[in-house]
Amino acid sequence: MAKSVLLMALCLLPALAVASRSLIDPYVPLKVPFRVEGKVYCDTCCAGFETSATTYISGAKVTIECKDRDTLALVFSKEVTTDSEGCYSTSIAEDHKNQICDVVAVSSPLKNCAKAAPGRDRARVILTENNGIASNRRFVNAIGFEMNKPLGVCANVLKQYQETEYAD
């Protein structure tokens, strides 16, 4: 009887400890905040991806948005501006464990490259400690704006990316 009670206690205590973690307030500040880092670029060739002709945008604005996974209601938002090299870096002090977080293109200071590129106008970022990522640094895929008209050098640039067909 004592052995079965001890065995039951050994099984239940870890389960209770794991279950109680889900009751913790999700907005408790982290000991080490997340560092969210990324780049914003101008797609000078309207290729839909970064090329050797790509330039990075100084002064571009992006927003980090987190939405409730069930209702999709916006629960967190933070705007960030890129530095002189088109990079942004900011800290997020809360764990957004059951939320969907994205970095979203807001604006570009370049008049000829102000339209957010379809498919590159947002990027997912994971802002929780409960996912197996050891570091608190989060690297986000580059956010893109596209040029109104491709540069003249783009034909040569895009030739670099063409597939070569091999004859058998």
C-alpha positions as CSV (number, residue, x, y, z in Angstrom):
1,M,0.0,0.0,0.0
2,A,2.8,2.4,0.9
3,K,4.6,1.6,-2.3
4,S,1.5,2.4,-4.4
5,V,1.0,5.7,-2.6
6,L,4.6,6.6,-3.2
7,L,4.4,5.6,-6.8
8,M,1.3,7.6,-7.3
9,A,2.9,10.6,-5.7
10,L,5.9,10.3,-7.9
11,C,3.7,10.3,-11.0
12,L,1.3,13.0,-9.9
13,L,3.7,15.6,-8.6
14,P,5.6,16.2,-11.9
15,A,2.3,16.3,-13.8
16,L,0.9,18.9,-11.4
17,A,4.1,21.0,-11.7
18,V,3.8,20.9,-15.5
19,A,0.1,21.8,-15.4
20,S,0.7,24.7,-13.1
21,R,3.1,26.3,-15.6
22,S,0.2,27.0,-17.9
23,L,-1.5,29.0,-15.1
24,I,1.4,31.5,-14.8
25,D,0.6,35.0,-15.9
26,P,1.8,35.3,-19.6
27,Y,2.9,38.9,-19.1
28,V,5.4,38.3,-16.3
29,P,8.6,40.0,-17.4
30,L,11.4,37.7,-18.5
31,K,14.7,37.6,-16.6
32,V,16.5,38.0,-19.9
33,P,14.3,39.8,-22.5
34,F,14.1,38.6,-26.1
35,R,16.3,40.4,-28.6
36,V,14.5,40.7,-32.0
37,E,16.8,41.5,-34.9
38,G,16.2,41.8,-38.7
39,K,16.7,43.8,-41.8
40,V,14.5,45.8,-44.2
41,Y,15.5,45.9,-47.9
42,C,14.4,47.5,-51.2
43,D,13.8,45.0,-53.9
44,T,15.5,47.0,-56.6
45,C,14.8,44.3,-59.3
46,C,11.2,43.5,-58.3
47,A,12.4,39.9,-58.1
48,G,10.6,38.9,-54.9
49,F,13.8,38.1,-53.0
50,E,17.1,39.7,-52.1
51,T,19.7,40.0,-55.0
52,S,23.1,41.4,-55.4
53,A,21.4,44.7,-56.4
54,T,19.4,44.8,-53.2
55,T,19.8,47.9,-51.0
56,Y,18.9,48.1,-47.3
57,I,16.6,50.9,-46.1
58,S,17.7,53.3,-43.4
59,G,14.7,54.8,-41.5
60,A,12.2,52.1,-42.5
61,K,9.5,51.3,-39.9
62,V,8.3,47.9,-38.9
63,T,5.9,46.8,-36.2
64,I,6.2,43.7,-34.0
65,E,2.6,42.5,-33.5
66,C,1.3,39.6,-31.4
67,K,-2.2,38.3,-31.7
68,D,-4.2,36.0,-29.5
69,R,-4.0,32.5,-31.1
70,D,-7.8,31.9,-30.7
71,T,-9.4,35.3,-31.3
72,L,-6.7,36.9,-33.4
73,A,-7.2,40.1,-31.3
74,L,-4.1,42.3,-31.2
75,V,-2.6,42.1,-27.7
76,F,0.9,43.5,-28.3
77,S,2.4,46.0,-30.7
78,K,5.8,47.8,-30.9
79,E,7.1,50.0,-33.7
80,V,10.9,49.9,-34.5
81,T,12.9,52.0,-37.0
82,T,15.9,50.7,-38.9
83,D,19.4,52.1,-38.5
84,S,21.7,53.5,-41.2
85,E,22.4,49.9,-42.5
86,G,18.7,48.9,-42.7
87,C,18.9,46.8,-39.5
88,Y,16.6,46.9,-36.5
89,S,17.1,45.5,-33.1
90,T,14.8,45.8,-30.1
91,S,14.1,44.0,-26.8
92,I,10.8,42.4,-25.9
93,A,10.4,41.8,-22.1
94,E,7.4,39.6,-22.1
95,D,6.8,35.9,-23.0
96,H,4.1,35.7,-25.7
97,K,3.7,31.9,-25.4
98,N,0.2,31.4,-26.8
99,Q,0.3,34.2,-29.3
100,I,1.1,34.5,-33.0
101,C,3.8,37.2,-33.4
102,D,4.9,38.8,-36.7
103,V,7.1,41.6,-37.8
104,V,5.1,43.7,-40.3
105,A,6.3,46.3,-42.8
106,V,4.9,49.8,-42.0
107,S,6.7,52.4,-44.1
108,S,9.8,53.2,-46.1
109,P,11.3,56.7,-46.4
110,L,12.2,56.0,-50.0
111,K,9.6,57.4,-52.4
112,N,10.6,55.1,-55.2
113,C,10.6,52.0,-52.9
114,A,7.6,52.6,-50.6
115,K,5.3,49.6,-51.5
116,A,5.6,46.6,-49.3
117,A,6.6,43.6,-51.4
118,P,3.9,40.9,-51.5
119,G,5.0,37.9,-49.5
120,R,7.9,39.8,-47.9
121,D,5.7,42.3,-46.0
122,R,5.7,40.2,-42.9
123,A,7.7,37.6,-41.1
124,R,6.9,35.3,-38.2
125,V,8.9,35.6,-35.0
126,I,8.6,33.2,-32.0
127,L,8.5,35.0,-28.7
128,T,8.3,32.3,-26.1
129,E,10.9,30.4,-24.0
130,N,8.8,27.2,-24.2
131,N,9.9,26.1,-27.6
132,G,13.4,24.6,-27.4
133,I,15.3,27.6,-28.7
134,A,18.2,28.0,-26.3
135,S,19.0,31.7,-27.1
136,N,16.8,34.7,-26.4
137,R,18.0,36.3,-29.7
138,R,15.4,36.0,-32.4
139,F,16.5,36.6,-36.0
140,V,13.7,37.5,-38.3
141,N,13.6,37.0,-42.1
142,A,14.2,40.2,-44.0
143,I,11.2,42.5,-44.7
144,G,11.0,43.8,-48.2
145,F,9.7,46.9,-50.1
146,E,9.7,46.9,-53.9
147,M,10.8,49.5,-56.3
148,N,8.3,51.2,-58.6
149,K,10.4,50.4,-61.6
150,P,13.3,47.9,-61.7
151,L,16.9,49.2,-62.1
152,G,18.6,48.9,-65.5
153,V,21.2,46.4,-64.2
154,C,18.5,44.0,-63.1
155,A,18.4,42.0,-66.4
156,N,22.1,41.0,-65.8
157,V,21.5,40.5,-62.1
158,L,18.6,38.1,-62.7
159,K,20.6,36.1,-65.2
160,Q,22.8,35.0,-62.3
161,Y,19.8,33.2,-60.9
162,Q,18.6,31.4,-64.0
163,E,18.9,27.6,-63.9
164,T,21.3,26.0,-66.2
165,E,20.0,23.2,-68.3
166,Y,22.4,20.3,-68.8
167,A,22.2,18.1,-71.9
168,D,22.5,14.4,-71.4
